[in-house]
Amino acid sequence: MSNPSREQRIGPSILDLQNISLSFGGVKALTDISFDVREHEIRAIIGPNGAGKSSMLNVINGVYTAQHGQITLDGVKFTKMNSRRAAEMGIARTFQNLALFKGMSVLDNIMTGRNLRMNSGVLAQAFRLGSAVREEISNREFVENIIDFLEIQAHRKTPVGRLPYGLQKRVDLGRALAMEPRILLLDEPMAGMNIEEKQDMSRFILDVNDEYGTTIVLIEHDMGVVMDISDRVVVLDYGQKIGDGIPEVVRDDPEVIRAYLGAGH
């Protein structure tokens, strides 16, 4: 259950999705879905496999364009979002299937998240001109702080491919944090983890929310985790919204229980 200090910090809606519908060919992935995300909250999206959860994240960060509906981000309305614009407006994302550079070190992987923040041109970087050197030093410092925050100092120089899965997921989170996002989209951040790794990741997500003030939208299958860390939950089933509210209310909703335990799943 959210503690009062977190509830007091939650602000007005910064992301509003209205009547979002998405089809691939004749197959409906999302049908007329509306919900909002408030500043500083942890907003979970749950539902059985094939419910449309990842499609929803892909609409939010511009990977997919919904055929119908509208996204309002920070008061600006979009019928079409694209990935570049989403990133520039402060939306970062982690992926279910890790898209890390396996041969590169932890430090270099997280540094790739700083690309949007680099102002100096390619020539300045190539010739190590003053402005580029200063910028690299400050970006490196920022990344080192993330490495400390995620408690992966011992692995900074290790190629990511050699790390255990739970730590690779942490590096993926670090790379997203390097973008300094206002809204962080987490696609099953705990998939494939053991209990201890899940506890660690839950703690880091709460810390990101508290210390960085980042708004978090997360897809998660583990209901225990969802109940523990989220402020509000939206439930999808077969591409439709069947529940929305605080975790305790959603958990006891007969339609939600049916979707999770029903014969179709």
C-alpha positions in Angstrom: 0.0 0.0 0.0 1.3 3.5 -0.9 2.6 5.4 2.1 1.2 8.9 2.6 4.4 10.8 1.5 4.2 9.1 -1.9 0.5 9.9 -2.2 1.2 13.5 -1.4 3.9 13.7 -4.1 1.7 12.3 -6.9 0.7 15.3 -9.1 -1.8 15.9 -11.9 -2.1 13.8 -15.0 0.9 14.2 -17.4 0.0 11.5 -19.8 -3.6 10.9 -21.0 -4.6 8.2 -23.4 -8.1 8.6 -24.9 -10.0 6.0 -27.0 -6.8 4.3 -28.2 -7.5 1.6 -30.9 -4.9 -0.4 -32.7 -5.2 -3.1 -35.3 -2.8 -5.2 -37.3 -4.5 -6.3 -40.5 -7.9 -7.4 -39.3 -6.7 -8.3 -35.8 -7.6 -5.8 -33.0 -4.7 -5.4 -30.5 -6.3 -2.6 -28.6 -10.0 -1.4 -28.6 -11.1 2.0 -27.3 -8.7 2.2 -24.3 -8.6 5.3 -22.1 -6.5 5.9 -19.0 -4.2 8.5 -17.6 -0.8 8.6 -15.8 -0.2 11.1 -13.0 3.1 12.7 -12.3 5.4 10.7 -9.9 3.1 7.7 -9.7 3.9 4.1 -10.4 1.2 3.0 -12.9 0.9 -0.8 -13.6 -0.6 -2.3 -16.7 -1.6 -5.9 -16.1 -3.5 -8.7 -17.9 -3.1 -12.2 -19.2 -0.8 -13.0 -22.2 -2.0 -11.5 -25.4 -4.0 -8.8 -23.6 -2.3 -5.9 -25.5 0.0 -4.7 -22.8 3.2 -4.3 -24.8 1.2 -2.9 -27.7 0.0 -0.2 -25.3 3.6 0.7 -24.4 4.5 0.8 -28.1 1.7 3.3 -28.7 2.9 5.5 -25.8 6.5 5.7 -27.1 5.7 5.9 -30.8 6.8 2.5 -32.0 3.2 1.9 -33.1 0.7 4.5 -34.3 -2.9 3.9 -33.1 -5.5 4.1 -35.9 -7.9 5.9 -33.5 -7.5 7.9 -30.3 -5.3 10.7 -29.0 -2.3 11.0 -26.6 -1.9 14.1 -24.5 1.6 14.5 -23.1 2.2 17.4 -20.8 -0.8 19.3 -22.2 0.3 18.7 -25.9 -2.1 16.6 -28.0 -0.9 14.0 -30.5 -2.8 11.8 -32.8 0.6 10.4 -34.0 3.7 9.9 -31.7 7.0 8.8 -33.1 9.9 7.3 -31.1 12.3 10.3 -31.5 9.7 12.8 -30.4 8.7 10.5 -27.4 12.4 10.4 -26.4 12.8 14.1 -26.7 9.7 14.7 -24.6 11.2 12.6 -21.9 9.8 9.0 -22.4 12.3 6.2 -22.0 11.7 2.5 -22.2 13.2 -0.9 -21.3 12.4 -4.0 -23.2 11.2 -7.5 -22.4 13.9 -9.0 -24.6 17.1 -7.2 -23.6 18.4 -5.0 -26.4 21.8 -4.5 -24.9 25.1 -4.5 -26.7 26.5 -7.7 -25.3 30.1 -7.2 -26.2 30.3 -3.7 -24.7 31.0 -2.9 -21.0 28.3 -2.0 -18.5 29.6 1.6 -18.5 29.5 1.9 -22.3 26.0 0.4 -22.5 24.7 2.9 -20.1 26.6 5.7 -21.9 24.5 5.0 -25.0 21.5 6.3 -23.1 23.2 9.7 -23.0 23.2 10.2 -26.8 20.1 12.4 -26.8 21.8 14.7 -24.3 25.0 15.2 -26.3 25.2 18.6 -27.8 28.7 18.7 -29.4 28.9 17.6 -33.1 30.5 14.5 -34.5 33.6 16.5 -35.6 34.1 18.0 -32.1 33.9 14.5 -30.6 36.2 13.0 -33.2 38.9 15.7 -32.7 38.4 15.7 -28.9 37.7 19.5 -28.9 37.3 21.2 -25.6 33.5 21.4 -25.5 33.2 17.7 -26.5 35.7 16.6 -23.8 33.9 18.7 -21.1 30.6 17.2 -22.2 31.9 13.6 -22.1 33.3 14.2 -18.6 29.9 15.4 -17.3 28.0 12.6 -19.1 30.4 10.0 -17.7 29.9 11.5 -14.2 26.2 11.2 -14.6 26.5 7.6 -15.7 28.9 6.7 -12.9 26.2 8.0 -10.4 23.6 5.7 -12.0 26.1 2.8 -11.7 26.5 3.6 -8.0 22.7 4.0 -7.6 22.1 0.5 -9.2 24.9 -1.0 -7.1 26.8 -2.4 -10.1 30.2 -0.7 -9.5 32.0 -4.0 -9.4 30.9 -4.7 -13.0 31.4 -1.3 -14.7 34.1 -2.7 -17.1 32.5 -6.1 -17.6 31.1 -7.0 -21.0 27.3 -7.1 -20.4 27.0 -10.5 -22.1 29.0 -12.1 -19.2 26.7 -10.8 -16.5 23.9 -12.9 -14.9 20.4 -12.1 -16.3 19.2 -10.1 -13.2 22.2 -7.7 -13.5 21.7 -7.4 -17.3 18.1 -6.2 -16.5 19.7 -3.7 -14.1 22.0 -2.4 -16.9 18.9 -2.0 -19.1 17.3 0.1 -16.4 20.4 2.1 -16.1 20.6 2.9 -19.8 16.9 4.1 -19.7 17.7 6.3 -16.6 20.7 7.8 -18.5 18.2 9.6 -20.7 16.9 11.4 -17.6 13.3 10.5 -18.5 10.2 12.1 -16.9 8.3 8.9 -17.8 9.9 5.5 -17.7 8.2 2.6 -19.4 9.2 -0.8 -18.0 8.2 -3.9 -20.0 8.2 -6.8 -17.6 11.3 -5.7 -15.7 11.2 -8.8 -13.6 10.4 -11.5 -16.1 12.7 -14.5 -15.6 14.0 -13.4 -12.3 14.2 -15.4 -9.0 12.7 -14.0 -5.8 15.8 -12.3 -4.7 16.3 -10.5 -8.0 12.7 -9.5 -8.0 13.1 -8.0 -4.6 16.1 -6.0 -5.7 14.4 -4.8 -8.9 11.3 -3.7 -6.9 13.5 -1.7 -4.6 15.3 0.0 -7.5 12.0 0.9 -9.1 10.7 2.4 -5.9 14.0 4.3 -5.5 13.9 5.6 -9.0 10.4 6.8 -8.4 11.3 8.4 -5.0 14.8 9.8 -5.6 14.7 10.7 -9.3 11.0 11.7 -9.1 10.4 9.6 -12.3 6.9 8.6 -13.3 6.8 4.9 -14.0 4.5 2.9 -16.2 5.2 -0.8 -15.9 3.9 -4.1 -17.3 4.3 -6.9 -14.7 2.9 -10.4 -14.4 3.8 -11.0 -10.7 0.7 -9.8 -8.9 2.5 -9.7 -5.6 5.0 -7.1 -7.0 2.1 -5.1 -8.6 0.3 -5.0 -5.2 3.5 -3.9 -3.4 4.8 -1.2 -5.6 2.1 0.4 -7.8 -0.2 3.3 -7.0 -2.8 2.5 -9.6 -3.4 -0.4 -11.9 -5.1 -0.7 -15.3 -6.2 -4.1 -16.4 -6.4 -5.2 -20.1 -7.9 -8.4 -21.5 -8.1 -9.3 -25.2 -7.2 -5.6 -26.0 -10.0 -4.1 -23.9 -9.8 -2.3 -20.5 -11.6 -4.3 -17.9 -10.4 -2.6 -14.7 -8.7 0.5 -13.4 -8.0 1.8 -9.9 -5.9 1.3 -6.8 -4.4 -2.2 -6.5 -6.7 -3.5 -3.7 -9.9 -2.6 -5.6 -8.6 -4.1 -8.9 -7.4 -7.3 -7.2 -10.9 -8.0 -5.8 -12.8 -7.1 -9.0 -14.8 -10.1 -10.2 -14.1 -9.4 -13.9 -10.4 -9.1 -13.3 -10.4 -12.4 -11.3 -12.3 -14.1 -14.2 -9.8 -12.8 -16.8 -6.9 -14.2 -14.8 -8.5 -17.5 -13.8 -11.0 -18.0 -16.7 -10.9 -21.0 -19.0 -9.7 -19.0 -21.9 -6.3 -18.5 -20.2 
